[in-house]
């Protein structure tokens, strides 16, 4: 199996797309092995499962960051990377995994930096204003969720 037909002929390393896909799939395998070790493993396997959970989101996202950083592929790679980073941060809430939150936040910042660089938006004031607005909206949404959780957790509510 190869992803070579999906790339343009002008890339400097024809094996890069296959390598990135394999590395990201390794991250998914790390997570699945961590789930198995956590749910069906012995007590000695719990620390290993925790380690696999910790590295899996970074192992999935970092190869995509490198692919986006090369700037040899479609700009859709940049936006896909951003979407996956934000999704990873949001999914951290479901399983209460700090590593997914940290990986999502760090990679969201990297993706925004790469997008800004590739589109040369550093000199356009609308871009930082949009980012600040979206960030404030996210903070307000988080505050609302926290307020709702605290209200639900109070006895007698």
Contact map, one row per residue, 1 for C-alpha under 8 A:
1110000000000000000000000000000000000000000000000000000000000000000000000000000000000000000000000000000000000000000000000000000000000000000000000000000000000
1111100000000000010000000000000000000000000000000000000000000000000000000000000000000000000000000000000000000000000000000000000000000000000000000000000000000
1111111000000000110000000000000000000000000000000000000000000000000000000000000000000000000000000000000000000000000000000000000000000000000000000000000000000
0111111000000110110000000000000000000000000000000000000000000000000000000000000000000000000000000000000000000000000000000000000000000000000000000000000000000
0111111100000000000000000000000000000000000000000000000000000000000000000000000000000000000000000000000000000000000000000000000000000000000000000000000000000
0011111100000000000000000000000000000000000000000000000000000000000000000000000000000000000000000000000000000000000000000000000000000000000000000000000000000
0011111110100000100000000000000000000000000000000000000000000000000000001000000000000000000000000000000000000000000000000000000000000000000000000000000000000
0000111111100000000000000000000000000000000000000000000000000000000000001000000000000000000000000000000000000000000000000000000000000000000000000000000000000
0000001111100000000000000000000000000000000000000000000000000000000000000000000000000000000000000000000000000000000000000000000000000000000000000000000000000
0000000111110000000000000000000000000000000000000000000000000000000000010000000000000000000000000000000000000000000000000000000000000000000000000000000000000
0000001111111100000000000000000000000000000000000000000000000000000000011000000000000000000000000000000000000000000000000000000000000000000000000000000000000
0000000001111100000000000000000000000000000000000000000000000000000000010000000000000000000000000000000000000000000000000000000000000000000000000000000000000
0000000000111111000000000000000000000000000000000000000000000000000000000000000000000000000000000000000000000000000000000000000000000000000000000000000000000
0001000000111111100000000000000000000000000000000000000000000000000000000000000000000000000000000000000000000000000000000000000000000000000000000000000000000
0001000000001111111000000000000000000000000000000000000000000000000000000000000000000000000000000000000000000000000000000000000000000000000000000000000000000
0000000000001111111100000000000000000000000000000000000000000000001000000000000000000000000000000000000000000000000000000000000000000000000000000000000000000
0011001000000111111110000000000000000000000000000000000000000000001000000000000000000000000000000000000000000000000000000000000000000000000000000000000000000
0111000000000011111111000000000000000000000000000000000000000000000000000000000000000000000000000000000000000000000000000000000000000000000000000000000000000
0000000000000011111111100000000000000000000000000000000000000000000000000000000000000000000000000000000000000000000000000000000000000000000000000000000000000
0000000000000001111111110000000000000000000000000000000000000011001000000000000000000000000000000000000000000000000000000000000000000000000000000000000000000
0000000000000000111111111000000000000000000000000000000000000010000000000000000000000000000000000000000000000000000000000000000000000000000000000000000000000
0000000000000000011111111100000000000000000000000000000000000000000000000000000000000000000000000000000000000000000000000000000000000000000000000000000000000
0000000000000000001111111110000000000000000000000000000000110010000000000000000000000000000000000000000000000000000000000000000000000000000000000000000000000
0000000000000000000111111111000000000000000000000000000000111011000000000000000000000000000000000000000000000000000000000000000000000000000000000000000000000
0000000000000000000011111111100000000000000000000000000000010000000000000000000000000000000000000000000000000000000000000000000000000000000000000000000000000
0000000000000000000001111111110000000000000000000000000000110000000000000000000000000000000000000000000000000000000000000000000000000000000000000000000000000
0000000000000000000000111111111000000000000000000000001111110000000000000000000000000000000000000000000000000000000000000000000000000000000000000000000000000
0000000000000000000000011111111100000000000000000000000100010000000000000000000000000000000000000000000000000000000000000000000000000000000000000000000000000
0000000000000000000000001111111110000000000000000000000000000000000000000000000000000000000000000000000000000000000000000000000000000000000000000000000000000
0000000000000000000000000111111111000000000000000001101100000000000000000000000000000000000000000000000000000000000000000000000000000000000000000000000000000
0000000000000000000000000011111111100000000000000001100100000000000000000000000000000000000000000000000000000000000000000000000000000000000000000000000000000
0000000000000000000000000001111111110000000000000000000000000000000000000000000000000000000000000000000000000000000000000000000000000000000000000000000000000
0000000000000000000000000000111111111000000000001001000000000000000000000000000000000000000000000000000000000000000000000000000000000000000000000000000000000
0000000000000000000000000000011111111100000000011111100000000000000000000000000000000000000000000000000000000000000000000000000000000000000000000000000000000
0000000000000000000000000000001111111110000000001000000000000000000000000000000000000000000000000000000000000000000000000000000000000000000000000000000000000
0000000000000000000000000000000111111111100000000000000000000000000000000000000000000000000000000000000000000000000000000000000000000000000000000000000000000
0000000000000000000000000000000011111111110011011000000000000000000000000000000000000000000000000000000000000000000000000000000000000000000000000000000000000
0000000000000000000000000000000001111111100011001100000000000000000000000000000000000000000000000000000000000000000000000000000000000000000000000000000000000
0000000000000000000000000000000000111111100000000000000000000000000000000000000000000000000000000000000000000000000000000000000000000000000000000000000000000
0000000000000000000000000000000000011111110000000000000000000000000000000000000000000000000000000000000000000000000000000000000000000000000000000000000000000
0000000000000000000000000000000000011111111111000000000000000000000000000000000000000000000000000000000000000000000000000000000000000000000000000000000000000
0000000000000000000000000000000000001001111111000000000000000000000000000000000000000000000000000000000000000000000000000000000000000000000000000000000000000
0000000000000000000000000000000000000000111111000000000000000000000000000000000000000000000000000000000000000000000000000000000000000000000000000000000000000
0000000000000000000000000000000000000000111111110000000000000000000000000000000000000000000000000000000000000000000000000000000000000000000000000000000000000
0000000000000000000000000000000000001100111111111000000000000000000000000000000000000000000000000000000000000000000000000000000000000000000000000000000000000
0000000000000000000000000000000000001100111111111100000000000000000000000000000000000000000000000000000000000000000000000000000000000000000000000000000000000
0000000000000000000000000000000000000000000111111110000000000000000000000000000000000000000000000000000000000000000000000000000000000000000000000000000000000
0000000000000000000000000000000001001000000111111111000000000000000000000000000000000000000000000000000000000000000000000000000000000000000000000000000000000
0000000000000000000000000000000011101100000011111111100000000000000000000000000000000000000000000000000000000000000000000000000000000000000000000000000000000
0000000000000000000000000000000001000100000001111111110000000000000000000000000000000000000000000000000000000000000000000000000000000000000000000000000000000
0000000000000000000000000000000001000000000000111111111000000000000000000000000000000000000000000000000000000000000000000000000000000000000000000000000000000
0000000000000000000000000000011011000000000000011111111100000000000000000000000000000000000000000000000000000000000000000000000000000000000000000000000000000
0000000000000000000000000000011001000000000000001111111110000000000000000000000000000000000000001010000000000000000000000000000000000000000000000000000000000
0000000000000000000000000000000000000000000000000111111111000000000000000000000000000000000000000011000000000000000000000000000000000000000000000000000000000
0000000000000000000000000010010000000000000000000011111111100000000000000000000000000000000000000010000000000000000000000000000000000000000000000000000000000
0000000000000000000000000011011000000000000000000001111111110000000000000000000000000000000000000000000000000000000000000000000000000000000000000000000000000
0000000000000000000000000010000000000000000000000000111111111000000000000000000000000001000000000011001100000000000000000000000000000000000000000000000000000
0000000000000000000000000010000000000000000000000000011111111100000000000000000000000000000000000000001000000000000000000000000000000000000000000000000000000
0000000000000000000000110110000000000000000000000000001111111110000000000000000000000000000000000000000000000000000000000000000000000000000000000000000000000
0000000000000000000000111111000000000000000000000000000111111111000000000000000000000000000000000000000000000000000000000000000000000000000000000000000000000
0000000000000000000000010000000000000000000000000000000011111111100000000000000010011000000000000000001000100000000000000000000000000000000000000000000000000
0000000000000000000000000000000000000000000000000000000001111111110000000000000000000000000000000000000000100000000000000000000000000000000000000000000000000
0000000000000000000110110000000000000000000000000000000000111111111000000000000000000000000000000000000000000000000000000000000000000000000000000000000000000
0000000000000000000100010000000000000000000000000000000000011111111100000000100010000000000000000000000000000000000000000000000000000000000000000000000000000
0000000000000000000000000000000000000000000000000000000000001111111110000000000010000000000000000000000000100110000000000000000000000000000000000000000000000
0000000000000000000000000000000000000000000000000000000000000111111111000000000000000000000000000000000000000000000000000000000000000000000000000000000000000
0000000000000001100100000000000000000000000000000000000000000011111111101000100000000000000000000000000000000000000000000000000000000000000000000000000000000
0000000000000000000000000000000000000000000000000000000000000001111111111000110010000000000000000000000000000000010000000000000000000000000000000000000000000
0000000000000000000000000000000000000000000000000000000000000000111111100000000000000000000000000000000000000000010000000000000000000000000000000000000000000
0000000000000000000000000000000000000000000000000000000000000000011111111000000000000000000000000000000000000000000000000000000000000000000000000000000000000
0000000000000000000000000000000000000000000000000000000000000000001111111110000000000000000000000000000000000000000001000000000000000000000000000000000000000
0000000001110000000000000000000000000000000000000000000000000000000101111100000000000000000000000000000000000000000000000000000000000000000000000000000000000
0000001100100000000000000000000000000000000000000000000000000000001101111110100000000000000000000000000000000000000000000000000000000000000000000000000000000
0000000000000000000000000000000000000000000000000000000000000000000000111111110000000000000000000000000000000000000000000000000000000000000000000000000000000
0000000000000000000000000000000000000000000000000000000000000000000000101111111000000000000000000000000000000000000000000000000000000000000000000000000000000
0000000000000000000000000000000000000000000000000000000000000000000000000111111100000000000000000000000000000000000000000000000000000000000000000000000000000
0000000000000000000000000000000000000000000000000000000000000001001100001111111110000000000000000000000000000000000000000000000000000000000000000000000000000
0000000000000000000000000000000000000000000000000000000000000000000100000111111111000000000000000000000000000010011000000000000000000000000000000000000000000
0000000000000000000000000000000000000000000000000000000000000000000000000011111111100000000000000000000000000010001000000000000000000000000000000000000000000
0000000000000000000000000000000000000000000000000000000000000000000000000001111111110000000000000000000000000000000000000000000000000000000000000000000000000
0000000000000000000000000000000000000000000000000000000000001001100100000000111111111000000000000000000000000010000000000000000000000000000000000000000000000
0000000000000000000000000000000000000000000000000000000000000000000000000000011111111100000000000000000000110011000000000000000000000000000000000000000000000
0000000000000000000000000000000000000000000000000000000000000000000000000000001111111110000000000000000000000000000000000000000000000000000000000000000000000
0000000000000000000000000000000000000000000000000000000000001000000000000000000111111111000000000000000100000000000000000000000000000000000000000000000000000
0000000000000000000000000000000000000000000000000000000000001000000000000000000011111111100000000000001110110010000000000000000000000000000000000000000000000
0000000000000000000000000000000000000000000000000000000000000000000000000000000001111111110000000000000110010000000000000000000000000000000000000000000000000
0000000000000000000000000000000000000000000000000000000000000000000000000000000000111111111000000000000100000000000000000000000000000000000000000000000000000
0000000000000000000000000000000000000000000000000000000010000000000000000000000000011111111100000001101100000000000000000000000000000000000000000000000000000
0000000000000000000000000000000000000000000000000000000000000000000000000000000000001111111110000001111110000000000000000000000000000000000000000000000000000
0000000000000000000000000000000000000000000000000000000000000000000000000000000000000111111111000000100100000000000000000000000000000000000000000000000000000
0000000000000000000000000000000000000000000000000000000000000000000000000000000000000011111111100001100000000000000000000000000000000000000000000000000000000
0000000000000000000000000000000000000000000000000000000000000000000000000000000000000001111111111111100000000000000000000000000000000000000000000000000000000
0000000000000000000000000000000000000000000000000000000000000000000000000000000000000000111111111000100000000000000000000000000000000000000000000000000000000
0000000000000000000000000000000000000000000000000000000000000000000000000000000000000000011111111000000000000000000000000000000000000000000000000000000000000
0000000000000000000000000000000000000000000000000000000000000000000000000000000000000000001111111000000000000000000000000000000000000000000000000000000000000
0000000000000000000000000000000000000000000000000000000000000000000000000000000000000000000111111100000000000000000000000000000000000000000000000000000000000
0000000000000000000000000000000000000000000000000000100000000000000000000000000000000000000111111111100000000000000000000000000000000000000000000000000000000
0000000000000000000000000000000000000000000000000000000000000000000000000000000000000000000100011111110000000000000000000000000000000000000000000000000000000
0000000000000000000000000000000000000000000000000000111010000000000000000000000000000000000100001111111000000000000000000000000000000000000000000000000000000
0000000000000000000000000000000000000000000000000000010010000000000000000000000000000001101100001111111100000000000000000000000000000000000000000000000000000
0000000000000000000000000000000000000000000000000000000000000000000000000000000000000001111110001111111110000000000000000000000000000000000000000000000000000
0000000000000000000000000000000000000000000000000000000000000000000000000000000000000000100000000111111111000000000000000000000000000000000000000000000000000
0000000000000000000000000000000000000000000000000000000011001000000000000000000000001001100000000011111111100000000000000000000000000000000000000000000000000
0000000000000000000000000000000000000000000000000000000010000000000000000000000000011111110000000001111111110000000000000000000000000000000000000000000000000
0000000000000000000000000000000000000000000000000000000000000000000000000000000000001100100000000000111111111000000000000000000000000000000000000000000000000
0000000000000000000000000000000000000000000000000000000000000000000000000000000000000000000000000000011111111100000000000000000000000000000000000000000000000
0000000000000000000000000000000000000000000000000000000000001100100000000000000001001000000000000000001111111110000000000000000000000000000000000000000000000
0000000000000000000000000000000000000000000000000000000000000000000000000000000001001100000000000000000111111111000000000000000000000000000000000000000000000
0000000000000000000000000000000000000000000000000000000000000000000000000000000000000000000000000000000011111111100000000000000000000000000000000000000000000
0000000000000000000000000000000000000000000000000000000000000000100000000000000000000000000000000000000001111111110000000000000000000000000000000000000000000
0000000000000000000000000000000000000000000000000000000000000000100000000000011011001000000000000000000000111111111000000000000000000000000000000000000000000
0000000000000000000000000000000000000000000000000000000000000000000000000000000001000000000000000000000000011111111100000000000000000000000000000000000000000
0000000000000000000000000000000000000000000000000000000000000000000000000000000000000000000000000000000000001111111110000000000000000000000000000000000000000
0000000000000000000000000000000000000000000000000000000000000000000110000000010000000000000000000000000000000111111111000000000000000000000000000000000000000
0000000000000000000000000000000000000000000000000000000000000000000000000000011000000000000000000000000000000011111111100000000000000000000000000000000000000
0000000000000000000000000000000000000000000000000000000000000000000000000000000000000000000000000000000000000001111111111100000000000000000000000000000000000
0000000000000000000000000000000000000000000000000000000000000000000000000000000000000000000000000000000000000000111111111100000000000000000000000000000000000
0000000000000000000000000000000000000000000000000000000000000000000000100000000000000000000000000000000000000000011111111000000000000000000000000000000000000
0000000000000000000000000000000000000000000000000000000000000000000000000000000000000000000000000000000000000000001111111000000000000000000000000000000000000
0000000000000000000000000000000000000000000000000000000000000000000000000000000000000000000000000000000000000000000111111110000000000000000000000000000000000
0000000000000000000000000000000000000000000000000000000000000000000000000000000000000000000000000000000000000000000111111111001000000000000000000000000000000
0000000000000000000000000000000000000000000000000000000000000000000000000000000000000000000000000000000000000000000110011111101000000000000000000000000000000
0000000000000000000000000000000000000000000000000000000000000000000000000000000000000000000000000000000000000000000000011111100000000000000000000000000000000
0000000000000000000000000000000000000000000000000000000000000000000000000000000000000000000000000000000000000000000000001111111100000000000000000000000000000
0000000000000000000000000000000000000000000000000000000000000000000000000000000000000000000000000000000000000000000000000111111110000000000000000000000000000
0000000000000000000000000000000000000000000000000000000000000000000000000000000000000000000000000000000000000000000000000001111111000000000000000000000000000
0000000000000000000000000000000000000000000000000000000000000000000000000000000000000000000000000000000000000000000000001101111111100000000000000000000000000
0000000000000000000000000000000000000000000000000000000000000000000000000000000000000000000000000000000000000000000000000001111111110000000000000000000000000
0000000000000000000000000000000000000000000000000000000000000000000000000000000000000000000000000000000000000000000000000000111111111000000000000000000000000
0000000000000000000000000000000000000000000000000000000000000000000000000000000000000000000000000000000000000000000000000000011111111100000000000000000000000
0000000000000000000000000000000000000000000000000000000000000000000000000000000000000000000000000000000000000000000000000000001111111110000000000000000000000
0000000000000000000000000000000000000000000000000000000000000000000000000000000000000000000000000000000000000000000000000000000111111111000000000000000000000
0000000000000000000000000000000000000000000000000000000000000000000000000000000000000000000000000000000000000000000000000000000011111111100000000000000000000
0000000000000000000000000000000000000000000000000000000000000000000000000000000000000000000000000000000000000000000000000000000001111111110000000000000000000
0000000000000000000000000000000000000000000000000000000000000000000000000000000000000000000000000000000000000000000000000000000000111111111000000000000000000
0000000000000000000000000000000000000000000000000000000000000000000000000000000000000000000000000000000000000000000000000000000000011111111100000000000000000
0000000000000000000000000000000000000000000000000000000000000000000000000000000000000000000000000000000000000000000000000000000000001111111110000000000000000
0000000000000000000000000000000000000000000000000000000000000000000000000000000000000000000000000000000000000000000000000000000000000111111111000000000000000
0000000000000000000000000000000000000000000000000000000000000000000000000000000000000000000000000000000000000000000000000000000000000011111111100000000000000
0000000000000000000000000000000000000000000000000000000000000000000000000000000000000000000000000000000000000000000000000000000000000001111111110000000000000
0000000000000000000000000000000000000000000000000000000000000000000000000000000000000000000000000000000000000000000000000000000000000000111111111000000000000
0000000000000000000000000000000000000000000000000000000000000000000000000000000000000000000000000000000000000000000000000000000000000000011111111100000000000
0000000000000000000000000000000000000000000000000000000000000000000000000000000000000000000000000000000000000000000000000000000000000000001111111110000000000
0000000000000000000000000000000000000000000000000000000000000000000000000000000000000000000000000000000000000000000000000000000000000000000111111111000000000
0000000000000000000000000000000000000000000000000000000000000000000000000000000000000000000000000000000000000000000000000000000000000000000011111111100000000
0000000000000000000000000000000000000000000000000000000000000000000000000000000000000000000000000000000000000000000000000000000000000000000001111111110000000
0000000000000000000000000000000000000000000000000000000000000000000000000000000000000000000000000000000000000000000000000000000000000000000000111111111000000
0000000000000000000000000000000000000000000000000000000000000000000000000000000000000000000000000000000000000000000000000000000000000000000000011111111100000
0000000000000000000000000000000000000000000000000000000000000000000000000000000000000000000000000000000000000000000000000000000000000000000000001111111110000
0000000000000000000000000000000000000000000000000000000000000000000000000000000000000000000000000000000000000000000000000000000000000000000000000111111111000
0000000000000000000000000000000000000000000000000000000000000000000000000000000000000000000000000000000000000000000000000000000000000000000000000011111111001
0000000000000000000000000000000000000000000000000000000000000000000000000000000000000000000000000000000000000000000000000000000000000000000000000001111111101
0000000000000000000000000000000000000000000000000000000000000000000000000000000000000000000000000000000000000000000000000000000000000000000000000000111111101
0000000000000000000000000000000000000000000000000000000000000000000000000000000000000000000000000000000000000000000000000000000000000000000000000000011111111
0000000000000000000000000000000000000000000000000000000000000000000000000000000000000000000000000000000000000000000000000000000000000000000000000000000111111
0000000000000000000000000000000000000000000000000000000000000000000000000000000000000000000000000000000000000000000000000000000000000000000000000000000001111
0000000000000000000000000000000000000000000000000000000000000000000000000000000000000000000000000000000000000000000000000000000000000000000000000000001111111
